[in-house]
Amino acid sequence: MAMVQYELKPGTKLTKEQIAELEAAAKMPITYDEDSPEFTDEQYAEFAIIARQQRADRRRGVVSLRLGAATLEKAKKLGAGYTSILSRMIDLCINDKELLRKCL
């Protein structure tokens, strides 16, 4: 079987033919070989340990923060996900010594 490769660009819609091809591929059995052997139970266990550690490293703390009315209004105008934007702004500030000094 030949390998088919597509490069999808953001916003590109798949054709009906491409969707049908993907659905057919999803129904095909997985074939293991020497280049791509099946994982052992031990390997799955190792991956589970690594995944748990990565989730713990990415875990974010919850903080209650009071913002001025004008600041909150501007933040909300950023749209959905504005709290994530505020979080990234705080991360940038806390890691920038000059900016942090200005805020103290």
C-alpha distances in whole Angstrom, upper triangle without the diagonal:
4,7,9,13,16,20,22,26,28,29,26,26,22,22,21,18,17,19,17,13,15,16,13,11,15,15,12,13,13,11,14,14,17,16,16,18,20,23,26,29,31,28,28,32,32,30,32,35,34,33,37,38,36,37,41,41,40,42,45,49,50,53,56,57,60,59,62,62,61,58,57,57,55,52,52,51,48,47,44,44,47,48,44,46,49,48,46,49,51,48,49,53,53,51,53,57,58,57,58,62,62,61,64
4,6,10,13,17,19,23,26,27,24,23,20,20,20,17,15,18,17,13,14,17,14,12,16,17,14,15,15,14,16,16,18,16,17,19,21,24,27,30,32,29,29,33,33,30,33,35,34,33,36,38,36,37,40,40,39,41,44,48,49,52,55,56,58,58,60,60,59,56,55,55,53,51,50,49,46,45,43,42,45,46,43,44,47,46,44,47,49,47,47,51,51,49,51,54,56,55,56,59,60,59,62
4,6,10,13,16,20,22,24,21,21,18,18,19,16,14,16,16,12,12,15,14,11,14,16,13,15,14,13,15,15,17,15,15,18,20,22,26,29,30,27,27,31,30,27,30,33,31,30,33,34,32,33,37,36,35,38,40,44,46,49,51,52,55,54,57,56,56,53,51,51,50,47,46,46,43,41,39,39,42,42,39,40,44,42,40,43,45,43,43,47,47,45,47,51,52,51,52,56,56,55,58
4,7,10,13,16,19,21,18,17,14,15,16,13,11,13,14,10,10,14,13,11,14,16,14,17,16,16,18,19,21,18,18,21,22,25,28,31,32,29,28,32,32,29,31,34,31,30,34,35,32,33,37,36,35,37,39,43,45,48,50,51,53,52,55,54,53,50,49,49,47,45,44,43,40,39,37,36,39,41,37,38,42,41,39,42,44,42,42,45,46,44,46,50,51,50,51,54,54,54,57
4,7,10,13,16,18,15,16,13,15,16,14,11,14,15,12,11,15,15,12,15,18,17,19,18,18,19,20,22,19,18,22,23,25,28,31,32,28,28,31,31,27,30,32,30,28,32,33,30,31,35,34,32,35,37,41,42,45,47,48,50,49,51,51,50,47,46,46,44,41,41,40,37,36,34,33,36,38,34,35,39,37,35,38,41,38,38,42,43,41,43,46,47,46,47,51,51,50,53
4,6,10,13,14,11,12,10,12,14,13,9,12,14,12,11,15,16,14,16,19,18,21,20,21,23,24,25,22,21,25,25,27,31,33,34,30,29,33,32,29,31,33,31,29,32,33,30,31,34,33,31,34,36,39,41,43,45,45,48,47,49,48,47,44,43,43,41,39,38,37,34,33,31,31,34,35,32,33,36,35,33,36,39,37,36,40,41,40,41,45,46,44,46,49,49,48,51
4,6,10,12,10,12,11,13,16,15,12,14,17,15,14,18,19,17,18,22,22,24,22,24,25,26,27,24,23,26,27,28,32,34,34,31,30,33,32,29,30,33,30,28,31,32,29,29,33,32,29,32,34,37,38,41,43,43,45,44,46,45,44,41,40,40,38,36,35,34,31,30,29,28,31,33,29,30,33,33,30,33,36,34,33,37,38,36,38,41,42,41,42,46,45,45,48
4,7,8,6,9,9,12,15,15,11,13,16,15,13,17,19,17,18,22,22,24,23,25,26,28,29,26,25,28,28,29,33,34,35,31,30,33,32,29,30,32,30,28,31,31,28,28,32,31,28,31,32,35,36,38,40,40,42,41,43,42,41,39,37,37,35,33,32,31,28,27,25,25,28,30,27,27,31,30,28,31,34,32,32,35,37,35,36,40,41,39,41,44,44,43,46
4,6,6,9,10,13,17,17,14,16,19,18,17,20,22,21,21,25,26,28,27,29,30,31,33,29,28,31,31,32,35,37,37,34,33,35,34,30,32,34,31,29,32,32,28,29,32,31,28,30,31,34,35,37,39,39,40,39,40,40,38,36,35,34,32,30,30,28,25,24,23,23,26,28,25,25,29,29,26,29,32,30,30,33,35,33,34,38,39,37,38,42,41,41,44
4,6,9,11,15,18,19,16,16,20,20,18,21,23,22,22,26,27,29,28,30,31,33,35,31,30,32,32,33,36,37,38,34,33,35,34,30,31,33,30,28,30,31,27,27,30,29,26,28,28,32,32,34,35,35,37,35,37,36,35,32,31,31,29,27,26,25,22,21,20,20,22,24,22,22,25,26,24,26,29,28,27,31,33,31,32,36,37,34,36,40,39,38,41
4,6,10,13,16,18,15,15,19,19,18,20,23,23,23,26,28,30,30,32,33,35,37,34,32,35,35,35,38,39,40,37,35,37,37,33,34,36,33,30,33,34,30,29,33,32,28,30,30,33,34,35,36,36,38,36,37,36,35,33,31,30,28,27,26,24,22,20,19,20,23,25,23,23,27,27,25,28,31,30,30,33,35,34,35,39,39,37,38,42,41,40,43
4,7,9,13,14,12,13,16,16,15,18,21,20,21,24,25,28,28,30,32,33,35,32,31,34,33,34,38,39,40,36,35,38,37,33,34,36,34,31,34,35,31,31,35,34,31,33,33,36,37,38,40,40,41,40,41,40,38,37,35,34,32,31,30,28,25,24,23,24,26,29,26,26,30,31,29,31,34,33,33,36,38,37,38,42,42,40,41,45,44,43,46
4,7,9,11,10,10,13,14,13,15,18,18,19,22,23,26,27,29,31,33,35,33,31,33,33,34,37,38,40,37,35,38,37,34,34,37,35,32,35,36,33,32,35,35,32,34,34,37,38,40,41,41,43,41,43,41,40,38,37,36,34,32,31,29,27,25,24,25,28,30,28,28,32,32,31,33,36,35,35,39,40,40,41,45,45,43,44,48,47,46,49
4,7,8,6,6,10,10,10,12,15,15,16,19,20,23,24,26,28,30,33,30,28,31,31,32,35,37,38,35,33,36,36,33,34,36,34,32,34,36,33,32,36,36,33,35,36,39,39,42,43,43,45,44,46,44,43,41,40,39,37,35,34,33,30,28,27,27,31,33,30,31,35,35,33,36,39,37,38,41,42,42,43,47,47,45,47,50,49,48,51
4,5,5,6,9,10,11,12,14,15,17,19,20,24,25,27,30,32,34,32,30,33,32,34,38,39,41,38,36,39,39,36,36,39,38,35,38,39,36,36,39,39,36,38,39,42,43,45,46,47,49,47,49,48,46,45,43,42,40,39,37,36,34,31,30,31,34,36,34,35,38,38,37,40,42,41,41,45,46,45,47,50,51,49,50,54,53,52,55
4,5,5,6,9,10,11,12,14,15,17,19,22,24,26,29,31,34,32,30,33,32,34,37,38,41,38,36,39,39,36,37,40,38,36,38,40,37,37,40,41,38,39,41,44,44,46,48,48,50,49,51,49,48,47,45,44,42,41,39,38,36,33,32,33,36,38,36,37,40,40,39,42,44,43,44,47,49,48,49,53,54,51,53,56,56,54,57
4,5,5,6,9,10,11,12,14,16,17,21,22,24,27,29,32,30,28,31,31,33,36,38,40,37,35,39,39,36,37,40,38,36,39,41,38,37,41,41,39,40,42,45,46,48,50,51,52,51,53,52,51,49,47,46,45,43,41,41,38,36,34,35,38,40,38,39,42,42,41,44,46,45,45,49,50,49,50,54,55,53,54,58,57,56,59
4,5,5,6,9,10,10,12,15,16,19,20,22,25,27,29,27,25,28,28,30,33,35,37,34,32,35,36,32,33,36,35,32,35,37,34,34,38,38,35,37,39,42,43,45,47,48,50,49,51,50,49,47,45,44,43,40,39,38,36,34,32,32,36,37,35,36,39,39,37,40,43,41,42,45,46,45,47,51,52,50,51,54,54,53,56
4,5,5,6,9,10,11,13,15,18,19,22,25,27,30,28,26,28,27,29,32,33,36,33,31,34,34,31,32,35,33,31,34,36,33,32,36,36,34,35,37,40,41,43,45,46,48,47,49,48,47,45,43,43,41,39,38,37,35,32,30,31,34,35,33,34,38,38,36,39,42,40,41,45,46,45,47,50,51,49,50,54,53,52,55
4,5,5,6,9,10,11,13,16,18,21,24,26,30,28,26,28,27,29,32,34,36,33,31,35,36,32,33,37,35,33,36,38,35,35,38,39,37,38,40,43,44,46,48,49,51,50,53,51,51,49,47,46,45,43,41,41,38,36,33,34,38,39,37,38,42,41,40,43,45,44,45,48,49,48,50,54,55,53,54,57,57,56,58
4,5,5,6,9,10,11,14,16,18,21,23,26,24,23,25,25,27,30,32,34,31,30,33,34,30,32,35,34,31,34,36,34,34,38,38,36,38,39,43,44,47,49,50,52,51,53,52,52,50,48,47,46,43,42,42,39,37,34,35,38,39,37,38,42,41,40,43,45,43,44,47,48,47,49,53,54,52,53,57,57,55,58
4,5,5,6,9,10,13,14,17,19,22,25,23,21,23,22,24,27,29,31,28,26,30,30,27,28,31,30,28,31,33,30,30,34,34,32,34,36,39,40,43,45,46,48,48,50,49,49,47,45,44,43,41,39,39,36,34,32,32,35,36,34,35,39,38,36,40,42,40,41,44,45,44,46,50,51,49,50,54,54,52,55
4,5,5,7,9,13,14,17,20,23,26,25,22,24,23,25,28,29,31,29,27,30,31,28,28,32,31,28,31,34,31,31,35,35,33,35,37,40,41,44,45,47,49,49,51,50,50,48,45,45,44,42,40,40,38,35,32,32,36,37,35,37,40,39,38,41,43,42,43,46,47,46,48,52,53,51,52,56,55,54,56
4,5,5,7,10,13,15,18,21,25,24,21,23,22,24,27,29,31,29,27,31,32,29,30,33,32,30,33,35,33,33,37,38,36,37,39,43,44,47,49,50,53,52,55,54,54,51,49,49,48,45,44,44,41,39,36,36,40,40,38,40,43,42,41,44,46,45,46,49,50,49,51,54,56,54,55,58,58,57,60
4,5,5,9,10,12,15,18,21,20,18,19,19,21,24,26,28,26,24,28,29,26,27,30,29,27,30,33,30,31,34,35,33,35,37,41,42,45,47,49,51,51,54,53,53,50,48,48,47,44,43,43,40,38,35,35,39,39,36,38,42,40,39,43,44,42,43,47,47,46,48,52,54,52,52,56,56,55,57
4,6,8,9,13,15,19,22,21,18,19,18,20,23,24,26,24,22,25,26,23,24,28,27,25,28,30,28,28,32,33,31,32,35,38,39,42,45,46,49,49,51,51,51,48,46,46,45,42,41,41,39,36,33,33,37,37,34,36,40,38,37,41,42,40,42,45,46,45,47,51,52,50,51,55,55,53,56
4,7,9,12,16,19,22,22,19,20,18,20,23,24,27,25,23,27,28,25,26,30,29,27,30,33,31,31,34,35,34,35,38,41,42,45,47,49,52,52,55,54,54,52,49,49,49,46,44,45,42,39,36,36,40,40,38,40,43,41,41,44,46,44,45,49,49,48,51,54,56,54,54,58,58,57,59
4,7,9,13,16,19,19,16,17,16,19,22,23,26,24,23,26,27,25,26,30,29,27,30,33,31,31,35,36,35,36,39,42,44,47,49,51,54,54,57,56,56,54,51,52,51,48,46,47,44,42,39,38,42,42,39,42,45,43,42,46,47,45,46,50,50,49,51,55,57,55,55,59,59,58,60
4,6,10,13,17,17,14,14,13,16,18,20,23,21,20,24,25,23,24,28,27,26,29,31,30,30,34,35,34,36,39,42,44,47,50,51,54,55,58,57,57,55,52,53,52,49,48,48,46,43,40,39,43,43,40,42,45,43,43,46,47,45,47,50,50,49,51,55,57,55,55,59,60,58,60
4,7,10,13,13,10,11,9,12,15,17,20,18,17,21,22,20,21,25,24,23,26,28,27,28,31,32,32,33,37,40,42,45,48,50,53,53,56,56,56,53,51,52,51,48,47,47,44,42,39,38,42,41,38,41,44,41,40,44,45,43,44,48,47,46,49,52,54,53,53,57,57,56,58
4,7,10,11,9,9,9,12,15,18,20,18,18,22,23,21,23,26,26,25,28,30,29,30,33,34,34,36,39,42,44,48,51,52,56,56,59,59,59,56,54,55,53,50,50,50,47,45,42,41,44,44,41,43,46,44,43,46,47,45,46,49,49,47,50,53,56,54,55,58,59,58,60
4,7,8,6,5,6,10,12,16,17,15,16,20,20,19,21,24,23,23,27,28,27,29,32,32,32,35,38,41,44,47,50,52,55,56,59,59,59,56,54,55,54,50,50,51,48,46,43,41,45,44,41,43,46,43,42,46,47,44,45,49,48,46,49,52,54,53,53,57,58,57,59
4,5,5,5,8,11,14,17,19,17,18,21,21,20,23,26,25,25,29,30,29,31,34,34,34,37,40,43,46,49,52,54,57,58,61,61,61,58,56,57,56,53,52,53,50,48,45,44,47,46,43,45,48,45,44,47,48,45,46,50,49,47,50,53,55,54,54,58,59,58,60
4,5,6,9,12,14,18,18,16,18,21,21,20,23,25,24,25,29,29,29,31,34,34,34,37,40,44,46,50,53,54,58,58,61,62,62,58,57,58,57,53,53,54,51,49,47,45,48,47,44,45,48,45,44,47,48,45,46,49,48,46,49,52,54,54,54,57,59,58,59
4,6,10,12,15,18,19,16,18,21,20,19,22,24,23,24,27,28,27,29,32,31,32,35,38,41,44,47,50,52,55,55,58,59,59,55,54,55,53,50,50,51,47,46,44,42,45,44,41,42,45,42,41,44,45,42,43,46,46,43,46,49,51,51,51,54,55,55,56
4,7,9,12,15,16,13,15,18,17,16,19,22,20,21,24,25,24,26,29,29,29,32,35,39,41,45,48,49,53,53,56,57,56,53,52,53,51,48,48,49,45,44,41,39,42,42,38,40,43,40,39,42,43,40,41,45,44,42,45,48,50,49,49,53,54,53,55
4,6,9,13,14,11,13,16,16,15,18,20,20,21,24,25,25,26,29,29,30,32,36,39,42,45,48,50,54,54,57,58,58,55,53,54,53,50,50,50,47,46,43,41,44,43,40,42,44,42,40,44,44,41,43,46,45,43,46,49,52,51,51,54,56,55,56
4,7,10,11,10,10,14,14,14,16,19,19,19,22,23,23,25,27,28,29,31,34,37,40,43,46,49,52,53,56,57,57,54,52,53,52,48,48,49,46,44,41,39,43,42,39,41,43,40,40,43,44,41,42,46,45,43,46,49,52,51,50,54,55,54,55
4,7,8,6,7,10,11,10,12,15,15,16,18,20,20,22,24,25,26,28,31,34,37,40,44,46,49,50,54,54,55,51,50,51,50,47,46,48,45,43,40,38,41,40,36,39,41,38,37,41,41,38,40,43,42,41,44,46,49,48,48,51,53,51,53
4,5,5,6,9,10,11,12,15,16,17,19,20,21,23,25,26,27,29,32,35,38,41,45,47,51,52,55,56,57,53,51,53,52,49,49,50,47,45,42,40,43,41,38,41,43,40,39,43,43,40,42,45,43,42,45,48,51,50,49,53,54,53,54
4,5,5,6,9,10,11,13,14,15,17,19,20,21,23,24,26,27,31,33,36,39,43,45,49,50,54,55,55,52,50,52,51,48,47,49,46,45,41,39,42,40,37,40,42,39,38,42,42,39,41,44,42,41,45,47,50,49,48,52,54,52,53
4,5,5,6,9,10,11,13,14,15,17,19,20,21,23,25,26,30,32,35,38,42,44,48,49,53,54,55,51,50,52,51,47,47,49,46,45,42,39,42,40,37,40,41,38,37,41,40,37,40,43,41,39,43,45,48,48,47,50,52,50,51
4,5,5,6,9,10,11,12,14,15,16,18,20,21,23,24,28,31,34,37,40,43,46,48,51,52,53,49,48,50,49,45,45,47,43,42,39,37,39,38,34,37,39,35,35,39,38,35,37,40,39,37,40,43,46,45,44,48,50,48,49
4,5,5,6,9,10,10,12,14,15,16,18,20,21,22,26,29,31,35,38,41,44,45,49,50,50,47,45,47,46,43,43,44,41,40,37,34,37,35,32,35,37,34,33,37,37,34,36,39,38,37,40,43,46,45,44,47,49,47,48
4,5,5,6,9,10,11,13,14,15,17,19,20,21,25,27,30,34,37,39,43,45,48,49,50,47,45,47,47,43,43,45,42,41,37,35,37,35,32,35,37,33,33,37,36,33,36,39,37,36,39,42,45,44,43,46,48,46,47
4,5,5,6,9,10,11,12,14,16,17,19,20,24,26,29,33,36,39,42,44,47,49,49,46,44,46,45,42,42,44,41,40,37,34,36,34,31,34,35,32,31,35,34,31,34,36,34,33,37,39,42,41,40,44,46,44,45
4,5,5,6,9,10,10,12,14,15,16,18,22,25,28,31,34,37,40,41,45,46,46,43,41,43,42,39,39,41,38,36,33,31,33,31,28,31,33,29,29,33,32,29,31,34,33,32,35,37,41,40,39,42,44,42,43
4,5,5,6,9,10,11,12,14,15,16,20,23,25,29,32,35,38,40,43,44,45,42,40,42,41,38,38,40,37,36,32,30,32,30,27,30,32,28,28,32,31,29,31,34,32,32,35,38,41,39,38,42,43,41,42
4,5,5,6,9,10,11,12,14,15,19,22,25,28,31,34,38,39,43,44,45,42,40,42,42,38,38,40,37,36,33,30,33,30,27,30,31,28,28,31,30,28,30,33,31,30,33,36,39,38,36,40,42,40,40
4,5,5,6,9,10,10,12,14,18,21,24,27,31,33,36,38,41,43,43,40,38,40,39,36,36,38,35,34,31,28,30,28,25,28,29,26,25,29,28,25,27,30,28,27,31,33,36,35,34,37,39,38,38
4,5,5,6,9,10,11,12,16,19,22,25,28,31,34,35,39,40,41,37,36,38,37,33,33,35,32,31,28,25,28,26,23,26,27,24,23,27,27,24,26,29,28,27,30,33,36,35,33,37,39,37,38
4,6,5,6,9,10,11,14,17,20,23,26,29,33,34,38,39,40,37,35,37,37,33,33,35,33,32,28,25,28,25,23,26,26,23,23,27,26,23,26,29,27,26,30,32,36,34,33,36,38,36,36
4,5,5,6,9,10,13,16,19,22,26,28,32,33,37,39,39,36,34,37,36,32,33,35,32,32,29,26,27,25,22,25,26,22,22,25,24,21,24,27,24,24,27,30,33,32,30,34,35,34,34
4,5,5,6,9,12,15,18,21,25,27,30,31,35,37,37,33,32,34,33,30,30,32,29,29,26,23,25,22,19,22,23,19,19,23,22,19,22,24,23,22,25,28,31,30,28,32,34,32,33
4,5,5,6,10,13,16,19,22,24,28,29,33,34,35,32,30,32,32,28,28,30,28,27,24,20,23,20,17,20,21,18,18,22,21,19,22,24,22,22,26,28,31,30,28,32,33,31,32
4,5,5,9,11,14,17,21,23,27,29,32,34,35,31,30,32,32,28,29,31,29,28,25,22,23,21,18,21,21,18,19,22,20,18,21,23,21,21,25,27,30,29,27,30,32,30,30
4,6,8,11,15,17,21,23,26,28,31,33,34,30,29,32,31,27,28,30,27,27,25,21,23,20,17,20,20,16,16,19,18,15,18,20,18,18,22,24,27,26,24,28,29,27,28
4,6,10,13,16,19,21,24,25,29,30,31,27,26,28,27,24,25,27,24,24,21,18,19,16,14,16,17,13,14,17,16,14,17,19,17,17,21,23,26,25,23,27,28,26,27
4,7,10,13,16,18,22,24,27,29,30,26,25,27,27,23,24,26,24,23,21,17,18,15,13,16,17,13,14,17,16,14,18,20,18,19,22,24,27,25,24,27,28,26,27
4,7,9,13,15,18,20,24,25,26,23,21,24,24,20,21,24,21,21,19,15,16,13,11,14,13,10,12,15,13,12,15,17,15,17,20,22,25,23,21,24,25,23,24
4,6,10,12,16,18,22,24,25,22,20,24,24,20,21,24,22,22,20,17,17,13,12,15,14,11,13,15,13,13,16,17,15,17,20,22,25,23,20,24,25,22,22
4,7,10,13,16,19,21,23,20,18,21,22,18,19,22,21,20,18,15,15,11,12,15,13,11,14,16,13,14,18,18,17,19,22,24,26,23,21,24,25,21,22
4,6,10,12,16,18,20,17,15,19,20,17,18,21,20,20,19,16,15,11,13,15,12,10,14,15,12,13,17,16,15,18,21,22,24,21,19,22,22,19,19
4,7,10,13,15,18,15,13,17,18,15,16,20,20,20,19,17,15,12,14,16,13,12,16,16,13,16,19,18,17,20,22,24,25,22,20,22,22,19,19
4,6,10,12,14,12,11,14,15,13,14,18,18,19,18,16,14,11,13,14,11,11,15,14,12,15,17,16,15,19,20,22,23,19,17,20,19,16,16
4,7,9,12,10,9,13,14,13,14,17,18,19,19,18,15,13,16,16,12,14,17,15,14,17,19,17,18,21,22,23,23,20,18,20,19,16,17
4,6,8,6,6,9,11,10,12,14,15,17,18,17,13,12,15,14,11,13,16,14,13,17,18,16,17,21,21,22,22,19,17,19,18,14,16
4,6,5,6,9,10,11,12,14,16,18,19,19,15,15,18,17,14,16,19,16,16,20,20,18,20,23,23,24,23,20,19,20,18,15,17
4,6,5,6,9,10,11,12,15,16,18,18,15,15,18,17,15,18,20,18,18,22,22,21,23,26,26,27,26,22,22,24,21,18,21
4,5,5,6,9,10,11,13,15,18,18,14,15,18,16,14,18,19,17,18,21,21,20,22,25,24,26,25,21,21,23,20,18,20
4,5,5,6,9,10,11,14,16,15,12,12,15,13,11,14,16,13,14,18,18,16,19,21,21,23,22,18,18,20,17,15,18
4,5,5,6,9,10,12,13,13,10,10,13,12,10,13,16,14,14,18,19,18,20,23,23,25,24,20,20,23,20,17,20
4,5,5,6,9,11,13,14,11,12,15,14,13,16,18,16,17,21,21,20,23,25,25,27,26,23,23,25,23,20,23
4,5,5,7,10,13,13,10,12,14,12,11,15,16,14,16,19,19,18,21,23,23,25,24,20,21,23,21,19,22
4,5,5,8,10,10,6,8,10,8,8,11,13,11,13,16,16,16,19,21,21,23,23,19,20,22,20,18,21
4,5,6,8,9,6,8,11,10,10,13,15,14,16,19,19,20,22,24,24,27,27,23,23,26,24,22,25
4,5,9,10,8,11,13,11,12,16,16,15,18,20,20,21,23,25,25,28,27,23,25,27,25,23,26
4,7,8,6,9,10,8,10,13,13,13,16,18,17,19,21,23,23,26,25,22,23,26,24,22,25
4,6,6,9,11,10,12,14,15,15,18,19,20,21,24,25,26,29,28,25,26,29,27,25,28
4,6,8,9,10,12,13,14,16,18,19,20,22,24,25,26,29,30,26,27,30,28,26,29
4,5,5,7,9,10,11,13,15,16,17,19,20,22,23,26,27,24,24,27,26,24,27
4,5,5,6,9,10,10,12,14,15,16,18,20,21,24,24,21,21,24,23,21,24
4,5,5,6,9,10,11,12,14,15,16,19,20,23,24,20,20,23,22,20,22
4,5,5,6,9,10,11,12,14,15,17,18,22,23,19,19,23,22,20,23
4,5,5,6,9,10,11,12,14,16,17,20,20,17,18,21,20,18,21
4,5,5,6,9,10,11,12,14,15,18,19,15,15,19,18,15,18
4,5,5,6,9,10,11,12,14,17,19,15,15,18,18,16,18
4,5,5,6,9,10,11,12,16,17,14,14,18,18,16,18
4,5,5,6,9,10,11,14,14,11,11,15,14,13,16
4,5,5,6,9,10,12,14,10,10,13,13,11,13
4,6,5,6,9,12,14,11,11,14,15,13,15
4,6,5,6,10,11,9,9,13,13,12,15
4,5,5,8,9,6,6,9,10,9,11
4,6,7,10,8,6,10,11,10,11
4,6,9,9,8,11,13,12,14
4,6,5,6,9,10,11,12
4,6,5,6,9,10,11
4,5,5,6,9,10
4,5,5,7,9
4,5,5,6
4,5,5
4,6
4
